[in-house]
Amino acid sequence: MGRKGNFVEKTPSGPGRKAKKQKPPTLPDHLKEVKEPKETLGRRSQKRAAKRSAVKAGTATRKKPVKKNKVASNETLDSEDMSDEEGEKKNLFDDGDSDSMGEESDDEPLADNFKGSSGDSSDDDDEEELPIEKKSKQLKMKKVKEDEEAEAELQMNIHQAEKYTLPSGEEIEKEVLLPPDLTVLKSRIKEVIGVLSDFTSKREQGRDRVEYLDQLRRDLCTYYSYNDFLMGAFMETFPLGELIDFLEANETPRPMTIRTNTLKTRRRDLAQALINRGVNLDPIGKWSKVGLVIYNSQVPVGATPEYLAGHYILQGASSFLPVMALAPQEGDKVLDMSAAPGGKTSHIAALMKNTGMLFANDANPDRAKAVVGNLHRLGVTNAVVMTYDGKILPKMSRGYNRVLLDAPCSGSGVISKDPSAKTSKDTKDIARCSHLQKELILAAIDCADEGGYIVYSTCSVLVQENEWVVDYALNKRHVKVVETGLDFGREGFPRFQKLVFHPSVKLCRRFYPHTHNMDGFFVAKLKKISNNMPSAAKEVEEEVPAEEKNSDDSDDETSVKSKRMKRKKGAKSNGSLNKNKIPKIAKNGTDAKDDKVNGVAKKGSAILKKKIGKQQKKVLNKKMKGPKKLRK
């Protein structure tokens, strides 16, 4: 059976849910209006059209084109036939309507097609403006420039007129009780440095320079967390403008650097292997062929298979410098007096290509274990590790071709690695380090053979541990400072405060974190001239005048020993005779080897006569009456 039919008509309720929307009505093509595409005229075309319409209306007259002198061939024009006046008129008044490339002139009839060419739209913005628009723009630019100059002059006058006033004693006491406001400290540091840069014009009346420097030192100590001694030492070492850069550089860590072990691989192969492991790196610079800088890494740099295989070692960029200055050769006998943890020692072995003999010494047995481990991992086979005090090494062995002394120091150049040095170092620590460094550098010189080289380096920027120690070595041993061979770095200080060092100290090299992006470092290279002690020669020269004084009582047959004993006794008893004058002349005028023959001065009298004035000659001649042999 089918369904029951329902024949009741239902009113439609509207479009259903799925009913389609009615489309907009469309017209047949023959009823559509055909619109021609409008193309805008270019600026030049508009000018031409306006000019033609004005000529047709009679409001303007047509200008006659300037006649050009024709050459035998009408294809080219000679610029020499045109006078300067005609050329200037053409440049000033010619609108560029006529063109040598075949454009239509104003005299020729134009078609009704005003459509701009394809090239007009791109050149419209670059066309020259009207004269009135040019003048308007020039006036605006002139006004803006005058306003800027007036504002700058006003600011300059305000800046010169303002003078910074130091805080009073009560304000300083309040600041000590309250926690430091870094914003106030930073602005005050900037103001005080500005006053000290031009102290005569910007200083406050009644205030001297010492007060400003004391205030600056207190603010710097509070802002950067240094103790008073170390900040004062840095203020003496660096200019004030450079001091802030140095302190800021100590707050940021140095980039991680590694050194390629050339005994096992090349830098190119190592870099490619590390890049494949996700390490972002670059060469350290043109000055090194084995260093790499690591920016970031997806794997721990100290645990890669390449590291465990001894293809590289983690080493600071500044540690490359002393070994590069030492420049060891194949087959040399080299001593590293302070070798731990072994970075410099392995670098020396790589430059020597595992030839010769390398002695690595460190006074601390625990640190010497790190040297042994690194040398084994890096494949060094020509090294001997020792654990002796560096001061007794000359008694054990000598005759080294090259000696490297990376002396223990205060660490004022590596504050970014060890911030505890900011507050832990004082005057006693610096004096203790300087005394130890002087002992070690003399031991290093004694270990070297004649003609050998000694490299002295520290990770400090203080003069007491660097130039002062080198100058001490120059006075105590027969050595001279030579070029380090490093192309960059600043020169050493031949003068510091009231101290005057040997001029050759200028050949040393200083490295700073804010200029070279590496730890603060000092490198000096010395060459040993002879094993003689300069101090012994000085004593002989001082004793020569005393011998001349007691020459009347001496006999020709006395021995050299008896003469020396008499000289010592005479110097004690008759010390009032020209003690201050004669030794100086003998020091400067004679040499110990040339002046002494069998313990007697040979040229003393001649030099004394040249150096001393006429009045002293008579006195000396009377007192120097002795045997003829002595006078000769």
Salt bridges, closest charged atoms under 4 A:
ASP29 OD1 - LYS32 NZ 3.70
ASP94 OD2 - LYS90 NZ 3.45
ASP95 OD2 - LYS51 NZ 3.38
ASP97 OD1 - ARG48 NE 3.89
ASP97 OD2 - LYS51 NZ 2.83
GLU103 OE1 - ARG48 NH2 2.79
ASP107 OD1 - ARG62 NH1 3.86
GLU127 OE2 - ARG44 NH2 3.47
GLU129 OE2 - LYS137 NZ 3.20
GLU133 OE1 - ARG43 NH2 3.74
GLU175 OE2 - ARG188 NH2 2.24
GLU204 OE1 - ARG207 NE 3.69
GLU211 OE1 - ARG207 NH1 2.92
ASP214 OD1 - ARG217 NH2 3.21
ASP219 OD1 - ARG188 NH1 3.01
ASP228 OD1 - ARG217 NE 2.91
GLU242 OE2 - ARG490 NH1 2.54
GLU242 OE2 - HIS514 NE2 2.74
GLU251 OE2 - LYS422 NZ 2.82
ASP269 OD2 - ARG266 NE 3.31
GLU306 OE1 - ARG277 NE 3.00
GLU330 OE2 - LYS353 NZ 3.52
ASP332 OD2 - ARG402 NE 3.14
ASP406 OD2 - LYS344 NZ 2.73
ASP429 OD1 - ARG432 NH1 2.87
GLU439 OE1 - LYS391 NZ 3.41
GLU439 OE2 - HIS435 NE2 3.15
ASP446 OD1 - ARG477 NE 2.89
GLU467 OE2 - ARG510 NE 2.86
GLU491 OE1 - LYS506 NZ 3.89
ASP519 OD2 - LYS417 NZ 2.98
GLU542 OE2 - LYS587 NZ 3.11
GLU543 OE1 - ARG567 NH1 3.66
